[in-house]
Amino acid sequence: MKLRVLGCHGGIGGHEVHTTAFLLDEDVLIDAGTGVTTLGVEALARIDEVFLTHAHLDHIAALPLLVDTVGDRRTRPLRVHALPATLDALRQHIFNGIIWPNFSRIPTCDSPYLQLVPLPTGAAVDLGEGRSVQPLPACHTVPAVGYLMRSARGSVAFSGDTGACPAFWDALTALDDLHAIIVECALPEQSASLAQAAGHFTPRTLAGAMRAFPRRDIPLYITHMKPGQMTAIVEEIDAMGRAFSPRFLHSGQLIEI
């Protein structure tokens, strides 16, 4: 299983700064932010499944264009998996015939370009070839999940957008095949009040959450840093020394299991 970083920032600001999107192998997207726009048409057409963490624009921005671009190249609908509340937001505010066509009924109701699929509660979605994606708890300003991506050789956890969420870390503690954790840290300490209101981590609150997590042998990758705030976030994390020693995701990075 290969996880390619298409976008890992909390905003835009240059040709290598894109919002959240990860490509799992060649056929699965985890979130559909502006990072999806770095793929060519043939690569876009190979995507069969999309898993959304929540409905915020930076995580869904490229989805309407993806469906429109490759719908006529596919033999079956693009399947979008998400919480029911997230799917309702897509129906009401994106695929509503005003902001964008309702591709769950186009070109016909019997043969649409798009299928919206509610996530099963607490269960994994089987992707075949020994792979699965399972929702994980997250605590954000709108209904949200993280994801556990698993193959026969191990798993990778992704927090999505979240602040303090003990249930997320509890879900990871018992895993014996965890290969890596990707966790957000959107804002520096000078924006701590904004981070709390917006449901995001700062370096200090992330370090606090990590202290309750006993596994120090698992690589930790930081994602979703706001452009313009990245230097401050990196410096603050580095200043914490042994509280945790993460790596910082970058566009184009490949995590292999």
Secondary structure, DSSP 8 states (H G I E B T S, - for coil): -EEEEEE-BSS--STT--BSEEEETTTEEE--SGGGGGS-HHHHHT--EEE-S---HHHHTTHHHHHHHHGGG-SS-EEEEE-HHHHHHHHHHTSSSSSS--TTSSB-SSSBSEEEEE--TT--EEEETTEEEEEEE---SSS-EEEEEEETTEEEEE--S-SS-HHHHHHHHT-SSEEEEEEE----GGGHHHHHHHT---HHHHHHHHHT----SS-EEEE-B-TTTHHHHHHHHHHTGGG---EE--TT-EEE-
